[in-house]
Amino acid sequence: MEIGLHAGATADLTEAGDWYELERPGLGAEFREEVDAALAAIAEGPRLWQAWPGAPSGEPSGAPATSRN
């Protein structure tokens, strides 16, 4: 499954990575690697994540959540 991000989220992640890089060289790259790993985990198991409020029923959204019972 391919994970898509809102343009604003992409901009926020880029800005955060840039900020981390200014704090310590290499830290921005580490941050980006962790984001990529998290998105890959979501793509591998989209049904492990709770649907975003308002998302179509049964459609994974990529929003992290607690378990549903």
Disulfide bonds with the S-S distance in Angstrom:
none
